[in-house]
Amino acid sequence: MGKGGGGGDGGAAEREAARRGRVNASINAINGLFFDNGTKSLTSDRQASLDDVQSKVENKFLPELQEDTLDAGRELKFALARRGLLGGSAQSDAKQRLNDRVSDTERDISSRALVARNAAESSQQSLLDNLIAQAQGDTNQGILLNQATVGQNAAINNAVDSANSQQLPNVFQDVGTLFKQIVDQQNVSNGIRQGLQSDPNSSTSINLFGSGKTNSGNITRAS
């Protein structure tokens, strides 16, 4: 009696061919959610979502920096004004140092945004590796594609949440005394000169430092 179609192996070869076909179809479908099959680059949707990670992190911290910069600029101007140093070299030096802090913080924010983007991309790559492994085990393609979509979104959200949960350092908290050395040097010079002019022979101590309170401040660049 003749054997049924299967080459004498009970249909094992056909079943294996069918399994391999499902596996390959699943792998191609999964890869298609991560990479463009033609260019092998990131899909446009994935590229946009990763870029959006950077935007969301920057949009969280840059407005905060802008507000803190304005506050610190006002506090700095007050600190200089109460010591009579507006318009002088101390003010120019102070503004430059303040702007340096702003630039440093902007670079920190950009770095955080890039780290978050890279973290999201790395997490997505790990997800892809896991999905391919499951596909090779002949897991249902529909299940895998659902995991891919959910996992990609989770990678994005987790990266953004992790970056945004970290507070910016308050680099302007000492703005009232940030340039104390400049101010004190100027006050020493002015105080000695004024003291000598009023009474060159006086031994009375001269109060060289302002008595105004120092406010901690949170800062646009000083103009």
C-alpha positions in Angstrom: 0.0 0.0 0.0 1.4 3.4 -0.9 2.4 5.9 1.7 0.6 9.2 2.1 2.2 12.4 0.9 5.2 13.0 3.2 8.1 11.2 1.6 7.7 8.2 3.9 8.3 10.3 7.1 4.7 10.6 8.1 4.5 14.2 7.0 7.3 15.4 9.3 9.1 17.3 6.5 5.9 19.2 5.5 5.2 20.1 9.1 8.7 21.3 9.5 8.5 23.3 6.3 5.2 24.9 7.5 6.7 25.6 10.9 9.8 27.2 9.3 7.5 29.3 7.1 5.6 30.6 10.1 8.8 31.4 11.9 10.2 33.3 9.0 7.0 35.1 8.5 6.9 36.1 12.2 10.5 37.3 12.1 10.0 39.4 9.0 6.8 40.9 10.5 8.6 41.7 13.8 11.6 43.2 12.1 9.3 45.3 10.0 8.1 47.1 13.1 11.6 48.0 14.0 13.5 48.5 10.8 12.6 49.4 7.2 13.0 46.2 5.2 14.4 48.1 2.2 16.9 50.5 3.8 17.5 48.5 7.0 17.3 51.8 8.9 14.9 52.6 11.7 11.3 52.8 10.6 10.0 56.4 10.3 7.6 55.8 13.2 10.3 54.4 15.4 12.7 57.2 14.5 10.1 59.8 15.3 9.2 58.2 18.7 12.8 58.0 19.7 13.4 61.7 18.7 10.3 62.5 20.7 12.0 61.1 23.8 14.7 63.9 23.5 12.0 66.5 22.9 10.0 65.5 25.9 13.0 65.6 28.2 14.2 68.9 26.9 10.6 70.3 27.1 10.5 69.2 30.8 13.7 71.0 31.9 14.3 73.9 29.6 11.3 75.9 30.7 12.3 75.3 34.3 15.8 76.5 33.5 14.4 79.6 31.8 12.3 80.5 34.8 15.2 79.9 37.2 17.5 82.0 35.0 15.1 84.9 35.1 14.8 84.6 38.9 18.6 84.4 39.4 19.1 87.3 37.0 16.9 89.5 39.1 18.5 88.3 42.3 22.0 88.9 41.0 21.0 92.5 39.9 19.6 93.2 43.3 22.8 91.8 45.0 24.9 94.0 42.9 22.7 97.1 43.2 22.6 97.0 47.0 26.4 97.1 46.9 26.5 99.9 44.3 28.2 97.7 41.7 25.8 98.0 38.8 27.4 99.1 35.5 30.9 98.2 36.6 33.4 95.4 35.9 32.0 93.3 38.7 28.6 93.3 37.0 30.1 92.2 33.7 32.1 89.5 35.4 29.0 88.4 37.3 26.8 88.2 34.2 29.4 86.1 32.4 29.7 83.6 35.3 25.9 83.4 35.5 25.7 82.8 31.7 28.4 80.1 32.1 26.2 78.3 34.6 23.2 78.6 32.2 25.3 77.1 29.4 26.5 74.3 31.6 23.0 73.4 32.6 21.8 73.5 29.0 24.5 71.0 28.1 23.4 68.9 31.0 19.8 68.9 29.8 20.9 68.0 26.3 23.0 65.1 27.7 20.0 63.8 29.7 17.8 63.9 26.6 20.4 62.0 24.6 20.9 59.4 27.4 17.1 58.9 27.6 16.9 58.4 23.8 19.7 55.9 23.9 18.1 54.1 26.8 14.8 53.8 24.9 16.6 52.5 21.8 18.6 50.0 23.8 15.4 48.7 25.5 13.7 48.3 22.2 16.7 46.4 20.9 16.4 44.0 23.8 12.7 43.7 23.1 13.4 42.8 19.5 16.0 40.1 20.5 13.4 38.6 22.8 10.7 38.6 20.2 12.9 37.0 17.6 13.8 34.3 20.1 10.1 33.7 20.8 9.4 33.6 17.0 12.0 31.0 16.6 10.1 28.9 19.1 7.0 29.3 16.8 5.0 31.6 19.2 1.9 32.9 17.6 2.7 35.9 15.3 -0.3 37.9 16.5 0.9 37.6 20.1 4.4 38.7 19.2 3.3 41.7 17.2 1.1 42.8 20.1 4.1 42.5 22.4 6.2 44.5 20.0 3.8 47.4 19.9 3.3 47.4 23.7 7.0 46.9 24.4 8.1 49.7 22.1 5.7 52.2 23.7 6.8 51.1 27.2 10.5 51.6 26.3 9.7 55.1 25.2 7.6 56.0 28.3 10.0 54.4 30.7 13.0 56.3 29.3 11.1 59.6 29.5 9.8 59.0 33.0 13.2 58.0 34.3 14.9 61.1 32.9 12.2 63.4 34.0 12.1 62.0 37.5 15.6 63.4 38.1 15.6 67.0 39.4 17.8 69.6 37.9 20.6 70.8 40.3 19.8 74.2 41.6 22.9 75.9 40.2 21.6 79.3 41.2 20.8 78.7 44.8 23.8 80.8 45.9 23.3 83.6 43.4 23.1 86.2 46.1 26.7 85.4 47.1 27.8 83.7 43.8 30.2 86.6 43.1 31.0 87.4 46.7 34.7 87.4 46.0 34.2 90.1 43.3 31.8 92.0 45.5 34.0 91.8 48.6 37.1 92.9 46.7 35.3 95.9 45.3 33.8 96.7 48.7 37.2 96.4 50.4 38.6 98.8 47.9 35.7 101.2 48.2 35.5 100.9 52.0 39.2 101.6 52.5 39.1 104.6 50.2 36.0 106.0 51.8 37.4 105.5 55.3 40.6 107.2 54.5 38.8 110.1 52.9 36.5 110.6 55.9 39.2 110.3 58.6 42.7 109.1 57.6 43.7 108.7 61.2 40.6 106.9 62.4 41.0 103.4 63.9 37.3 102.7 63.7 36.5 99.5 61.9 34.8 100.0 58.5 31.8 97.8 57.6 32.9 96.6 54.2 30.1 94.2 53.4 26.5 94.8 52.5 24.0 94.0 55.2 21.1 93.0 52.9 19.8 89.5 53.1 20.9 86.8 50.7 18.1 85.0 48.8 18.5 81.6 47.3 17.3 81.8 43.8 16.2 79.4 41.2 17.2 81.5 36.3 17.1 83.8 30.3 20.7 84.6 30.4 21.6 87.8 32.2 21.5 90.7 29.8 
